[in-house]
Amino acid sequence: MKFQTRRRWGALCLALLTLGCQAAPAPGEPHGHEAAREEGHEDGHDDDHDDDRVVLAPGAAARVTISTTPVVRRDLLAEISTTAEVGYDEDHLAHVTPRISGRVHEVRASLGQDVKTGQVLAIVDSTELGHAKAEFLQSRARAALARDTLTREARLAADQIAAQSELAAARAAQAEAESTLYTAQETLRLYGLSPGQIEGVRPGDPRAALYELRAPVDGRVVDKHLTRGEIVEPKDPLFTVADLRRVWIWIDVYERDLARVHAGDAAEVRTDAFPERVFHGRVSYVGDRVEAATRVVRSRIEVDNADGILRPGMFARVRLTAAGSAAAGPAGGTLVVPVGAIQRSGEGFVAFVKVAENTYLRRALRLGRRTSDSVEIVDGLSAGEAVVSQGAFILKSEAAKASMGGGHEH
């Protein structure tokens, strides 16, 4: 009896041991829900794809504005943005200095006044000019006398009344007088008198010593440095006259960008003083020397300024677009999206692609070149996809909420 009981207990223990060995997992094998999760991945389910999906509930979609733009392939024009300073058009800028010393007798032009070429700006009382005119009058009289004497001696010599030596002396005197007169005329011309003014010099003129300082160009008086009674010299700049209907915009082009800037490139100029205005011009000069300290090349843009809004010294921002050339890219252009489609995410960038009504996929991007309104897509999007160009920040926020809350519908 005891022997049979022990046999039954032995068989029961053997059965339990066998069942336990079949149920226990081998060392290193997953068990329970871990094994089920791994089976789910082996079946091809991709949780990451769900994490990149943003679905807006109809009510939420009605409250926000989201617009899409197709990803396109096109040439991306090379652009450079830089700061600039407005300057005078130096081809139409004049520093007005007197050609003779004297005392300021009258000032006729005021600071900010618009003047015409030849207009009298100031009058200088110059003793030196008075002496030069007196010398001219004397030289003119001596030359006239010498001409008359030569004519008389030539007639007498022809009648054999005067000797040939007297005729020769008359010719020498006439030549000397003409030379002296020419010197006196040139002195007055160098003082700025026109041929008509020189011819009009007469004895006894009470204004003989008054020198008229005239504007050499059309423009505006932008500098004035004289007062009545002041002694002035030829080295003194008394006025600066500038034609402000056209200005030069000076920019610094970094050496690394030099190959992308050419004479003729289109430029857009904006200023803080007039933020709503855009001024258009073209690069007219690219400097010939790289500054050793800054590694920049001084370059110039010419801009129309008919209304005089742009003022020399004004700070500006410039965007250059290379004339007739696109930034280097593959044949047929590069993939391009609007700047508004790009959102920063951590250390990288993302965009959202519409895949169904109120449903969007987040895409990680690798970016290339940028312009003021477009961005090149190196990787992450395909041509023709509808990328969100307005409202991408809203989708980015919804994606972040979903990531924290575990849901995908909002």
C-alpha positions as CSV (number, residue, x, y, z in Angstrom):
1,M,0.0,0.0,0.0
2,K,2.8,2.4,0.9
3,F,4.7,1.3,-2.2
4,Q,1.7,2.2,-4.4
5,T,1.3,5.6,-2.8
6,R,5.0,6.4,-3.3
7,R,4.6,5.4,-7.0
8,R,1.6,7.8,-7.5
9,W,3.5,10.7,-5.9
10,G,6.5,10.0,-8.1
11,A,4.4,10.0,-11.3
12,L,2.7,13.3,-10.3
13,C,6.1,15.1,-9.6
14,L,7.4,13.9,-13.0
15,A,4.4,15.3,-14.8
16,L,4.7,18.6,-13.1
17,L,8.4,18.8,-13.8
18,T,7.8,18.1,-17.5
19,L,5.1,20.7,-17.8
20,G,7.4,23.3,-16.1
21,C,10.2,22.6,-18.5
22,Q,7.9,23.1,-21.5
23,A,6.5,26.5,-20.2
24,A,9.9,28.0,-19.1
25,P,11.6,30.2,-21.8
26,A,15.1,29.5,-22.8
27,P,17.8,31.8,-21.4
28,G,17.8,35.2,-23.3
29,E,14.4,34.7,-25.0
30,P,11.6,37.4,-24.5
31,H,8.5,36.4,-22.7
32,G,5.0,37.7,-22.2
33,H,4.1,41.2,-23.7
34,E,7.8,41.7,-24.8
35,A,7.6,38.8,-27.2
36,A,4.3,40.0,-28.5
37,R,5.7,43.5,-29.2
38,E,8.6,42.0,-31.1
39,E,6.2,39.9,-33.2
40,G,4.4,43.1,-34.0
41,H,7.6,44.7,-35.4
42,E,8.4,41.5,-37.4
43,D,5.0,41.8,-39.0
44,G,6.1,45.2,-40.5
45,H,4.3,47.8,-38.3
46,D,6.2,51.1,-38.1
47,D,5.4,53.1,-35.0
48,D,7.7,55.9,-36.2
49,H,5.4,56.6,-39.1
50,D,2.5,57.1,-36.8
51,D,4.6,59.5,-34.6
52,D,5.2,61.7,-37.7
53,R,1.5,61.9,-38.5
54,V,-0.6,64.9,-37.4
55,V,-4.4,64.7,-37.8
56,L,-6.5,67.8,-37.1
57,A,-10.0,67.3,-35.9
58,P,-12.6,69.2,-38.1
59,G,-13.3,71.7,-35.4
60,A,-9.6,72.5,-34.9
61,A,-9.0,72.7,-38.6
62,A,-11.8,75.2,-39.0
63,R,-10.1,77.5,-36.5
64,V,-6.7,77.7,-38.2
65,T,-5.4,78.7,-41.6
66,I,-3.2,76.2,-43.3
67,S,-2.1,76.6,-46.9
68,T,0.0,74.3,-49.1
69,T,2.4,74.8,-52.0
70,P,3.7,72.1,-54.3
71,V,7.3,71.3,-54.1
72,V,8.8,72.4,-57.5
73,R,12.0,72.0,-59.3
74,R,13.5,75.2,-60.7
75,D,16.7,77.2,-60.9
76,L,17.5,79.0,-57.7
77,L,19.0,82.4,-58.5
78,A,22.2,83.2,-56.6
79,E,21.5,85.9,-54.0
80,I,23.6,87.7,-51.4
81,S,22.3,89.9,-48.6
82,T,24.5,92.5,-47.1
83,T,24.5,95.9,-45.4
84,A,25.3,99.1,-47.2
85,E,25.8,102.8,-46.9
86,V,24.3,105.5,-49.1
87,G,26.9,107.9,-50.7
88,Y,27.0,110.7,-53.2
89,D,27.2,110.1,-56.9
90,E,30.8,111.2,-57.1
91,D,30.5,111.7,-60.9
92,H,28.1,114.6,-60.1
93,L,29.6,116.0,-57.0
94,A,31.7,119.2,-56.9
95,H,33.7,121.0,-54.2
96,V,33.7,124.6,-55.1
97,T,36.9,126.6,-54.3
98,P,38.0,130.1,-55.4
99,R,40.7,130.4,-58.0
100,I,42.0,133.5,-56.4
101,S,42.4,134.9,-52.8
102,G,40.3,137.7,-51.5
103,R,37.6,138.8,-49.1
104,V,34.1,137.5,-49.3
105,H,32.0,140.4,-50.6
106,E,28.6,138.6,-50.9
107,V,27.1,135.2,-50.3
108,R,24.2,134.3,-52.6
109,A,23.7,130.5,-52.1
110,S,22.3,128.9,-48.9
111,L,22.7,125.5,-47.5
112,G,20.1,123.1,-49.1
113,Q,19.5,125.4,-52.1
114,D,19.2,123.9,-55.5
115,V,21.4,125.6,-58.0
116,K,22.1,125.4,-61.8
117,T,25.4,125.2,-63.6
118,G,27.0,128.7,-63.9
119,Q,24.8,130.2,-61.1
120,V,26.7,132.7,-58.9
121,L,27.2,131.2,-55.4
122,A,29.3,134.0,-53.9
123,I,31.3,137.1,-54.8
124,V,34.9,137.6,-53.6
125,D,36.6,141.0,-53.6
126,S,40.1,140.3,-54.9
127,T,42.9,142.9,-55.2
128,E,44.8,140.3,-57.2
129,L,42.0,140.1,-59.8
130,G,41.9,143.9,-60.0
131,H,45.7,144.0,-60.7
132,A,45.3,141.2,-63.3
133,K,42.6,143.1,-65.2
134,A,44.7,146.3,-65.1
135,E,47.6,144.4,-66.6
136,F,45.4,143.0,-69.3
137,L,44.1,146.5,-70.2
138,Q,47.7,147.8,-70.5
139,S,48.8,144.8,-72.5
140,R,45.9,145.2,-74.8
141,A,46.7,148.9,-75.4
142,R,50.4,148.1,-76.0
143,A,49.5,145.4,-78.5
144,A,47.2,147.7,-80.4
145,L,49.9,150.4,-80.5
146,A,52.4,147.9,-81.7
147,R,50.1,146.7,-84.5
148,D,49.6,150.3,-85.7
149,T,53.3,151.0,-85.6
150,L,54.1,147.9,-87.6
151,T,51.5,148.9,-90.2
152,R,52.9,152.4,-90.5
153,E,56.5,151.2,-90.8
154,A,55.6,148.6,-93.4
155,R,54.0,151.4,-95.5
156,L,57.0,153.7,-95.2
157,A,59.4,150.9,-96.0
158,A,57.4,150.1,-99.1
159,D,57.7,153.8,-100.2
160,Q,61.4,153.6,-99.3
161,I,61.0,156.3,-96.8
162,A,61.9,154.2,-93.7
163,A,64.8,151.8,-93.4
164,Q,64.4,148.1,-93.3
165,S,65.9,148.0,-89.8
166,E,63.1,150.2,-88.5
167,L,60.5,147.8,-90.0
168,A,62.3,144.8,-88.3
169,A,62.2,146.6,-85.0
170,A,58.5,147.3,-85.3
171,R,57.8,143.7,-86.1
172,A,59.8,142.6,-82.9
173,A,57.9,145.1,-80.8
174,Q,54.6,143.9,-82.1
175,A,55.4,140.3,-81.4
176,E,56.5,141.1,-77.9
177,A,53.3,143.1,-77.2
178,E,51.1,140.3,-78.5
179,S,52.9,137.8,-76.3
180,T,52.4,140.0,-73.2
181,L,48.7,140.4,-74.1
182,Y,48.3,136.6,-74.5
183,T,49.9,136.1,-71.0
184,A,47.4,138.6,-69.5
185,Q,44.5,136.9,-71.2
186,E,45.6,133.5,-69.9
187,T,45.9,134.8,-66.4
188,L,42.3,136.0,-66.4
189,R,41.2,132.7,-68.0
190,L,42.9,130.8,-65.2
191,Y,41.0,132.9,-62.7
192,G,37.8,131.6,-64.3
193,L,36.8,134.4,-66.6
194,S,35.1,133.3,-69.9
195,P,36.3,134.7,-73.2
196,G,33.3,137.0,-73.3
197,Q,34.1,138.3,-69.8
198,I,37.7,138.9,-70.8
199,E,36.7,140.8,-73.9
200,G,34.3,142.9,-71.8
201,V,37.0,144.2,-69.4
202,R,36.9,148.0,-69.6
203,P,38.9,150.8,-67.8
204,G,37.2,152.4,-64.9
205,D,34.9,149.4,-64.0
206,P,34.1,149.7,-60.3
207,R,33.5,146.0,-60.1
208,A,36.8,145.1,-61.7
209,A,38.1,143.4,-58.5
210,L,34.9,141.4,-57.8
211,Y,35.3,137.7,-58.6
212,E,32.2,135.5,-59.1
213,L,32.3,132.0,-57.7
214,R,29.9,129.9,-59.8
215,A,28.3,126.4,-59.5
216,P,30.1,123.9,-61.8
217,V,27.2,121.4,-61.9
218,D,23.5,121.3,-61.3
219,G,22.6,120.1,-57.8
220,R,22.0,121.0,-54.2
221,V,24.3,122.9,-51.9
222,V,25.1,120.3,-49.3
223,D,28.0,122.0,-47.6
224,K,28.8,125.7,-47.1
225,H,31.9,127.1,-45.4
226,L,32.1,130.9,-45.8
227,T,30.6,134.0,-44.3
228,R,30.7,137.6,-45.5
229,G,34.0,139.4,-44.8
230,E,35.9,136.2,-44.5
231,I,39.4,135.9,-46.2
232,V,39.5,132.9,-48.5
233,E,42.3,131.2,-50.4
234,P,42.3,128.9,-53.5
235,K,42.8,125.9,-51.2
236,D,39.6,126.6,-49.2
237,P,36.4,124.5,-50.2
238,L,33.6,127.0,-49.8
239,F,30.7,125.0,-51.1
240,T,29.9,121.4,-52.0
241,V,27.2,120.9,-54.7
242,A,25.8,117.5,-55.3
243,D,23.3,116.1,-57.8
244,L,21.1,113.9,-55.5
245,R,18.9,112.6,-58.3
246,R,21.1,109.5,-58.4
247,V,23.1,108.1,-55.5
248,W,25.8,105.4,-55.0
249,I,25.2,102.6,-52.5
250,W,28.5,101.2,-51.2
251,I,28.5,97.5,-50.1
252,D,31.2,95.2,-48.7
253,V,31.4,91.9,-50.5
254,Y,33.2,89.2,-48.6
255,E,36.0,87.4,-50.4
256,R,34.1,84.1,-50.2
257,D,31.1,85.6,-52.2
258,L,33.2,87.5,-54.8
259,A,32.6,84.9,-57.5
260,R,28.9,85.5,-57.2
261,V,28.9,89.3,-57.6
262,H,29.2,90.9,-61.1
263,A,28.8,94.3,-62.7
264,G,25.2,94.4,-63.9
265,D,23.7,92.3,-61.1
266,A,20.3,93.5,-59.9
267,A,20.0,95.0,-56.4
268,E,17.1,95.8,-54.1
269,V,17.8,98.4,-51.4
270,R,15.8,99.0,-48.2
271,T,16.3,101.4,-45.4
272,D,15.1,101.7,-41.8
273,A,14.0,105.3,-42.4
274,F,11.6,104.2,-45.2
275,P,10.8,100.5,-44.5
276,E,8.0,100.3,-47.1
277,R,10.1,101.6,-50.0
278,V,12.2,99.3,-52.2
279,F,14.8,101.0,-54.3
280,H,16.1,99.2,-57.4
281,G,19.5,99.5,-59.0
282,R,22.5,97.6,-60.4
283,V,26.0,96.8,-59.5
284,S,28.2,99.3,-61.5
285,Y,31.6,98.5,-59.9
286,V,33.2,95.6,-58.1
287,G,36.4,96.7,-56.3
288,D,39.8,95.6,-57.5
289,R,41.4,95.1,-54.1
290,V,40.6,92.9,-51.1
291,E,40.9,94.7,-47.8
292,A,43.6,92.8,-45.8
293,A,42.0,93.3,-42.4
294,T,38.4,92.5,-43.2
295,R,38.7,90.4,-46.4
296,V,36.0,92.4,-48.1
297,V,35.9,94.1,-51.5
298,R,34.3,97.5,-51.7
299,S,31.6,97.6,-54.4
300,R,29.1,100.1,-55.7
301,I,25.4,100.1,-56.7
302,E,23.9,103.0,-58.6
303,V,20.3,103.8,-57.7
304,D,17.8,106.4,-59.0
305,N,16.8,108.9,-56.3
306,A,14.6,111.4,-58.2
307,D,12.6,112.3,-55.1
308,G,15.7,112.8,-53.0
309,I,14.6,110.3,-50.3
310,L,17.9,108.5,-50.1
311,R,20.5,110.6,-48.2
312,P,24.2,110.1,-48.2
313,G,25.3,108.5,-44.9
314,M,22.1,106.6,-44.5
315,F,22.3,102.9,-43.5
316,A,20.7,100.4,-45.9
317,R,20.3,96.7,-46.5
318,V,20.9,95.2,-50.0
319,R,19.9,92.0,-51.7
320,L,21.8,91.1,-54.8
321,T,20.6,88.8,-57.5
322,A,23.2,87.5,-60.1
323,A,22.2,88.7,-63.6
324,G,21.3,85.8,-65.9
325,S,22.8,83.1,-63.7
326,A,21.5,80.5,-61.3
327,A,23.2,79.0,-58.3
328,A,25.0,75.8,-59.2
329,G,22.6,72.9,-59.2
330,P,21.5,69.8,-61.1
331,A,20.2,70.0,-64.6
332,G,16.6,71.1,-64.6
333,G,16.9,73.0,-61.4
334,T,16.7,72.0,-57.7
335,L,13.8,71.2,-55.4
336,V,12.6,74.4,-53.9
337,V,10.0,75.3,-51.2
338,P,9.0,78.7,-49.7
339,V,10.8,79.8,-46.6
340,G,7.6,79.6,-44.6
341,A,7.4,75.9,-45.1
342,I,10.6,75.3,-43.1
343,Q,10.4,74.8,-39.3
344,R,13.3,74.2,-37.0
345,S,13.1,71.0,-34.9
346,G,15.9,70.5,-32.4
347,E,19.2,70.6,-34.3
348,G,17.5,70.0,-37.7
349,F,14.6,71.2,-39.9
350,V,11.2,69.7,-40.8
351,A,8.3,70.4,-43.1
352,F,4.7,69.0,-43.2
353,V,3.3,67.3,-46.2
354,K,-0.5,67.1,-46.7
355,V,-1.5,63.4,-47.4
356,A,-5.3,63.6,-46.8
357,E,-7.9,66.0,-45.6
358,N,-6.7,67.5,-42.3
359,T,-3.9,64.9,-42.3
360,Y,-0.2,65.8,-42.5
361,L,3.1,64.0,-42.3
362,R,6.2,65.5,-40.7
363,R,9.4,65.1,-42.8
364,A,12.9,65.7,-41.6
365,L,14.8,67.7,-44.1
366,R,18.4,68.4,-45.3
367,L,18.6,71.9,-46.7
368,G,20.8,73.6,-49.3
369,R,21.0,77.2,-50.4
370,R,18.6,79.9,-49.3
371,T,17.3,83.1,-50.9
372,S,15.1,85.7,-49.3
373,D,11.9,83.7,-50.1
374,S,13.0,80.1,-51.1
375,V,15.0,77.2,-49.7
376,E,16.6,74.4,-51.6
377,I,15.7,70.9,-50.4
378,V,18.5,68.4,-50.7
379,D,16.6,65.5,-49.0
380,G,13.3,64.9,-47.4
381,L,10.7,66.0,-50.1
382,S,9.8,65.0,-53.6
383,A,8.6,67.2,-56.5
384,G,4.9,67.6,-56.6
385,E,4.2,67.0,-52.9
386,A,1.9,69.5,-51.2
387,V,4.0,71.1,-48.5
388,V,2.5,73.4,-45.9
389,S,3.7,76.9,-46.6
390,Q,1.4,78.7,-44.2
391,G,0.5,77.3,-40.8
392,A,3.5,75.0,-40.5
393,F,4.2,76.3,-37.0
394,I,0.7,75.2,-35.9
395,L,1.3,71.7,-37.1
396,K,4.7,71.6,-35.3
397,S,2.9,72.6,-32.1
398,E,0.3,69.9,-32.6
399,A,2.9,67.3,-33.3
400,A,4.7,68.3,-30.0
401,K,1.4,67.9,-28.1
402,A,0.8,64.5,-29.6
403,S,4.3,63.4,-28.7
404,M,3.8,64.4,-25.1
405,G,0.2,63.1,-24.8
406,G,0.4,60.0,-26.9
407,G,-2.5,60.9,-29.2
408,H,-2.7,61.9,-32.8
409,E,-6.1,63.5,-33.2
410,H,-6.8,67.1,-32.0
